[in-house]
Amino acid sequence: MSEAGGGRGCGCRVPQRAPWSLVAATASLCLVLATSVCTARAAPMSREEKQKLGNQVLEMFDHAYGNYMEHAYPADELMPLTCRGRVRGQEPSRGDVDDALGKFSLTLIDSLDTLVVLNKTKEFEDAVRKVLRDVNLDNDVVVSVFETNIRVLGGLLGGHSLAIMLKEKGEYMQWYNDELLQMAKQLGYRLLPAFNTTSGLPYPRINLKFGIRKPEARTGTETDTCTACAGTLILEFAALSRFTGATIFEEYARKALDFLWEKRQRSSNLVGVTINIHTGDWVRKDSGVGAGIDSYYEYLLKAYVLLGDDSFLERFNTHYDAIMRYISQPPLLLDVHIHKPMLNARTWMDSLLAFFPGLQVLKGDIRPAIETHEMLYQVIKKHNFLPEAFTTDFRVHWAQHPLRPEFAESTYFLYKATGDPYYLEVGKTLIENLNKYARVPCGFAAMKDVRTGSHEDRMDSFFLAEMFKYLYLLFADKEDIIFDIEDYIFTTEAHLLPLWLSTTNRSVSKKNTTSEYTELDDSNFDWTCPNTQILFPNDPLYAQSIREPLKNVVDKSCPRGIIRVEESFRSGAKPPLRARDFMATNPEHLEILKKMGAASSIDAEDGLRFMQEMIELSSQQQKEQQLPPRAVQIISHPFFGRVVLTAGPAQFGLDLSKHKETRGFVASSKPYNGCSELTNPEAVMGKIALIQRGQCMFAEKARNIQNAGAIGGIVIDDNEGSSSDTAPLFQMAGDGKDTDDIKIPMLFLFSKEGNIILDAIREHEEVEVLLSDKARDRDPEMESEDQPSSENDSQSQSTEQMLSLSQTVDLVDQETPGNPLDSQSEPSSPTDTEETAGLAPSEQIPSSTESLETTSLDGECTDLDNQPKEQSETEEDSNPNVSWGKKVQPIDSILADWNEDIEAFEMMEKDEL
């Protein structure tokens, strides 16, 4: 999500109030100088190794793109576990995440300019012909305006930009006559009805065929949209106007940006996450640089680079100053309240903020970019991927990872800015992790849980549009690319728009004409690219010197920079009352509570913080007796560990987190319900027994298979069709008696996941699995038998057919069913005669151990290693200990005054991003 060359962090000057053409030319010059000056330092990675890694990226792209074209096209996306296409309406709804699908071959369009960047010009020409022949934009389907703009409109414009470039070179695309541009213009007009609001902010969704508000449109009743959704239009819409001469697109996008700018919080200069499209009121008043806001900031700066309008740079600089003043707490970036920016809104970060170091490179602010990027890399080294959200003490908050490219993007731009070969090694790690943990026979599968290594039947189009593009460019030399990448700017979806658009069809006024605009004092704004000699003063190890203090930040108990009140504590001021220390019988504590919110603004902030911690403490109390999910990994031929199923744990038997994993072949027990002495002990002896749920207690089943000589057990749900897609994971409880006699591990699978194993048995007879606390690395010897070149042979196809019978293998994280940054599905509560502890969806509230401060009252760091690990949330039907409100009944009258604040915190934590 940053400008193509990233050279603004590496030294040249843009004259103040420069004309558009000079801005574009200077931007290109910056990138050239960045490459020539910054990469002058010696790089330990040899040219041969860089070429080898670049070729590896090409092979990975071929694996993903080829399987999409073979198994999914013309569907929008590939389902890599079941080797088929995802078609809107034919698969179970995933909520808002499906709004990106419009039956317009999304992955193909999103991949167009990637093909050219990777020097696959023949494939690009074939792909363009397929788009023109097969894609229809007149579909009766409701889509996201934001996603359709950045993926489809941006993909068509990026494809057009490189098509005309290739045509000018004279070898390819000689037949091309702006057909992609005409499709983009058609799509642009289909999106325009979304802007029919009094504010100029677009509706979040639109029907491609029927528009807005018509009965058949099935949309137009929404009142809210996210800031990024309304503020990430200007590049694509302005480019469409500049390419076609139709100014209406740029005008509408500018009007939306103008309105967001007017509605910023004037005292903090921050914007909220969601806004009412009719009234302009902020619905969610927390502010950060991650989900819901991210690309709004990005497009302000890039609009200045592409269009040369000074007002965009003024607005970006104003916001950036506020971000660095309030949100940036190096190396962290924490959300705050727009009206009370010194008060953190949450104690966790989402993965989308990983783009921000790349944007800081374009801004020229290198030091914080290096710091935040290093912190993120340390999280990746701990979990193999960047979790969708993680806490300030670097534990998993949301465990999914849908193969997002933002970290790879920032890695590329930091390498461009510094020339530091360290970032090549970072890119190498990303490649290794993708091949090791995400690669499956039919593509690359998203991670459902980074802790267990389980997969999700999902390969989003942005994976091909962005990930492979940035990784290839990271290792490519200039001669490896058939065109000059410095002549283009990257959109938020990594689509390429030419910088020469700044001088084309400039009929739109540069200054705001739709609303009152106040000229800002820009005396403190940086209008220049920072000079390389200043950024890296005679020190080739500059970036390393910044990273070094952060090498162990993830493993430290007390991360730096996240505890603002520590400063006043060290200066002698009395620390505020913490929720974990509160005692309702302590008169001093009650007196402090009475002052909160009344005495001063500081007391008010302490009160809000106290209430948030109370909510977090309540959440933690519900987690104390729960276990994290486990993994069932199929390791026999032809799976070799590629299929990982998330399993529910048991409160009895062998604890897989404390003992070595259990490995063995599976066998069905007789009777299948396992409720009496087994009649086939010879079949399960030394194996992992499969048992059906129902008719007796889980512990009784475990004892019966253990007596028959089984080394483990897998209980498969008897509710046909049950799936972790729609039901919360749960753990198996004991029978109320002493269960110390049960020595074998027991895990639970829903019917859909259990059928994966049963189908494998029918297909291959002998199936070996691994029961563990998390998926293990694949066996290299086994992998050698199944190289990528043979993945489409008869054995792999047999596996694919078997997997297709069992449909998807979407495995639900114990915290949230579905991706919290995408959508949230309603869980169904399993019922049975056995005692179960259902794992409820996460309320998305960190535990008290994830509180804003990790410092005890005596000023010493608490040992987080001795605190409980993040665990699954369990539904407690009737537990008097889970309500902190009962414990503080004497002060209910005080707490009643804070109802509005409590609701605000709950909304921020539960609201879907």
Number of C-alpha atoms within 10 A of each C-alpha: 28 30 28 25 28 32 32 33 31 32 23 21 15 21 13 11 12 15 16 23 18 16 23 26 16 20 29 25 21 24 26 20 20 26 22 14 17 23 17 13 15 10 13 10 13 9 13 9 11 18 16 13 21 23 16 18 23 19 14 21 23 15 20 23 23 15 22 27 17 14 18 22 21 23 22 25 27 32 28 30 30 23 26 23 23 24 21 19 11 8 12 13 14 18 14 17 18 20 23 23 25 25 22 20 25 25 29 28 27 29 28 29 30 28 25 22 23 22 16 15 22 12 13 25 20 11 19 22 15 15 21 12 9 11 17 13 17 16 14 17 20 22 24 22 25 24 20 22 25 24 27 26 27 30 31 29 30 30 29 27 21 23 27 17 15 20 15 12 13 10 9 17 21 13 8 16 13 14 16 23 20 16 20 25 22 14 19 20 13 19 26 19 18 21 22 14 13 11 17 23 29 28 29 24 25 29 27 23 15 20 22 24 16 11 9 12 17 17 19 18 11 13 14 21 22 23 26 22 25 29 28 27 29 26 26 28 28 29 26 25 24 23 19 15 15 16 19 17 23 21 18 21 24 24 21 23 23 23 19 22 19 15 16 16 15 12 11 20 19 28 27 26 26 24 23 19 25 16 12 19 14 22 17 20 21 25 27 27 25 22 21 22 25 25 29 24 22 26 26 24 27 26 22 22 25 27 27 23 23 21 19 24 21 21 18 24 21 19 20 20 16 17 23 13 13 24 24 20 18 18 21 22 25 27 26 23 22 27 18 17 21 17 22 25 25 23 22 26 25 24 21 22 23 29 26 27 29 32 29 24 29 28 25 23 19 25 17 20 25 25 22 23 23 24 20 22 23 20 21 19 15 16 19 20 28 28 28 23 23 21 21 27 23 24 20 24 26 28 27 31 21 26 23 21 25 25 27 25 28 27 29 28 30 29 24 27 30 31 25 23 16 18 21 22 13 18 24 19 15 21 18 13 16 18 13 14 25 22 21 23 27 26 23 31 29 28 28 31 31 26 23 26 31 31 31 29 24 25 24 22 25 21 22 24 25 25 24 27 27 26 25 26 21 24 25 18 13 13 8 15 15 15 16 12 18 21 20 23 26 20 26 26 25 28 30 26 24 20 22 16 21 25 16 17 16 16 12 16 9 15 12 17 13 13 10 9 13 8 8 10 9 12 7 9 13 15 19 16 22 21 17 21 13 10 20 16 11 10 12 16 14 15 20 13 11 17 18 12 11 20 15 13 19 21 16 16 16 20 22 15 14 22 15 15 15 16 10 11 15 11 8 9 11 11 16 17 16 19 18 14 9 16 13 13 10 9 10 11 15 16 10 14 20 16 15 19 17 12 10 11 12 15 18 17 18 23 25 21 23 20 20 26 23 21 21 22 24 19 22 22 16 19 21 15 13 21 23 24 28 26 29 30 29 25 23 19 18 21 24 21 24 26 25 28 32 32 35 27 27 26 20 22 21 19 19 19 13 9 11 12 18 18 19 19 18 27 25 21 25 20 14 16 20 28 23 15 16 21 12 15 18 12 19 25 17 18 24 31 29 27 26 23 26 19 13 17 21 26 26 17 25 28 22 19 30 25 14 21 19 27 23 26 26 25 27 25 23 17 16 11 12 18 24 27 26 20 23 28 35 30 24 22 18 20 16 9 7 10 16 9 12 18 16 21 26 30 25 30 28 28 22 24 28 24 21 21 25 21 16 21 16 11 14 15 12 13 21 23 24 23 27 25 24 25 27 18 12 16 11 10 9 16 16 9 12 20 11 16 9 12 17 16 11 10 15 18 15 15 22 19 15 18 21 16 12 20 20 24 30 25 30 29 31 29 28 28 26 27 25 23 20 16 18 20 18 14 18 15 15 16 10 15 11 17 17 21 22 25 28 22 24 22 16 22 25 28 23 21 21 25 24 23 21 22 17 12 15 8 12 10 15 16 12 16 10 7 9 11 14 20 20 28 30 25 19 15 8 7 9 10 13 17 15 15 15 11 14 14 12 13 14 12 10 15 17 10 11 15 12 10 15 18 11 18 21 16 15 19 17 14 14 16 19
